[in-house]
């Protein structure tokens, strides 16, 4: 049973930084793709970053250059370093995982889609004030 638990959300002023963490347990797949999504009130869930065990990472244009996704396999933790935050980044942030290497598909289609991922965390709230 795969469980994903996010942490690190909070309130920050515009221009500030936060680092989100997602600890994965019960994950026995030899390959993986993990990603971060966010959902603001009244908006659809948006895939913003993904990484898998071929070492590739993909970012949505809305966060490219400001956010960095990374994965530490020694402790099964996914991170999202978020810099230069703006009020438009305010959302619930979710961690997602799948047992397939999806990096090639994501790069080809240019979008990180919800239905690629089987496992989801409960989310952590990020609020950015102006």
C-alpha positions in Angstrom: 0.0 0.0 0.0 1.6 3.2 -1.2 1.2 6.3 1.0 2.4 9.8 0.1 2.5 12.4 2.8 3.2 16.1 2.0 4.6 18.7 4.3 6.2 22.1 4.2 3.3 24.3 3.1 2.5 27.5 4.9 2.1 31.3 4.5 4.7 33.4 2.9 5.0 36.9 1.5 5.5 37.5 -2.2 9.1 37.0 -3.2 9.6 34.4 -0.5 10.5 30.7 -0.7 9.1 27.4 0.6 10.3 23.8 0.2 7.6 21.1 0.1 8.4 17.5 1.0 6.6 14.3 0.1 7.6 11.1 1.9 6.6 7.9 0.1 6.1 4.7 2.0 5.2 1.2 0.8 6.6 1.9 -2.6 8.1 -1.2 -4.1 8.3 -0.3 -7.8 11.8 -0.4 -9.4 10.9 2.5 -11.6 8.9 5.6 -10.8 7.5 8.9 -11.9 6.7 11.5 -9.3 5.1 14.9 -9.6 3.7 17.9 -8.0 0.2 19.3 -8.8 -1.6 22.3 -7.4 -5.2 23.4 -7.3 -6.4 26.9 -6.5 -10.0 27.6 -5.4 -12.3 27.5 -8.4 -9.6 26.2 -10.8 -8.7 22.8 -12.2 -5.8 20.8 -10.8 -2.5 21.8 -12.6 0.5 19.6 -13.0 3.5 21.8 -12.3 6.6 19.5 -12.1 7.5 15.9 -12.6 10.6 13.7 -12.3 11.4 10.0 -12.8 14.2 7.6 -12.6 15.7 8.4 -16.0 16.8 11.7 -14.3 14.6 13.9 -16.4 12.4 16.7 -15.0 9.6 18.6 -16.6 8.0 21.9 -15.5 4.9 23.8 -16.4 5.6 27.2 -17.9 3.9 28.9 -14.9 6.7 27.7 -12.6 9.7 27.1 -14.8 12.8 28.9 -13.6 11.3 29.4 -10.1 10.5 25.9 -8.9 12.8 22.9 -8.7 11.8 19.3 -8.3 14.1 16.7 -6.8 14.0 13.2 -5.5 16.1 11.6 -2.8 16.0 7.9 -3.2 17.8 7.3 0.0 14.8 8.4 2.0 12.1 8.1 -0.6 11.3 11.8 -0.4 10.3 14.1 -3.2 10.9 17.8 -2.8 9.7 21.0 -4.5 11.8 24.1 -3.9 9.7 27.1 -4.7 11.4 30.5 -5.0 10.1 34.0 -5.9 6.6 33.1 -4.9 3.7 35.2 -6.1 0.0 35.4 -4.9 -0.8 33.4 -8.1 1.0 30.4 -6.5 -1.5 30.2 -3.7 -3.1 26.7 -3.9 -3.3 23.3 -2.3 -0.2 21.4 -3.5 -0.3 17.6 -4.0 2.3 15.0 -4.5 1.6 12.1 -6.9 3.5 9.0 -7.9 3.3 6.2 -10.4 5.2 3.0 -10.9 6.0 3.7 -14.6 8.7 5.9 -16.2 6.5 8.6 -17.7 9.2 11.2 -18.4 9.3 10.5 -22.1 5.5 10.7 -22.5 5.4 13.9 -20.5 8.1 15.5 -22.5 6.5 14.5 -25.8 3.1 15.8 -24.8 4.4 18.8 -22.9 1.9 18.5 -20.1 1.7 16.7 -16.8 -1.7 15.1 -16.5 -3.5 13.9 -13.5 -4.5 10.5 -14.9 -0.9 9.5 -15.4 -0.5 9.0 -11.7 -1.9 6.3 -9.5 -1.0 7.4 -6.0 -1.8 10.7 -4.4 -1.1 12.6 -1.2 -3.6 14.6 0.8 -2.1 17.9 0.0 -0.4 20.8 1.8 -1.6 24.4 1.6 0.6 27.2 0.3 -0.6 30.8 0.7 1.3 33.7 -0.7 0.4 37.2 0.3 1.2 40.4 -1.6 
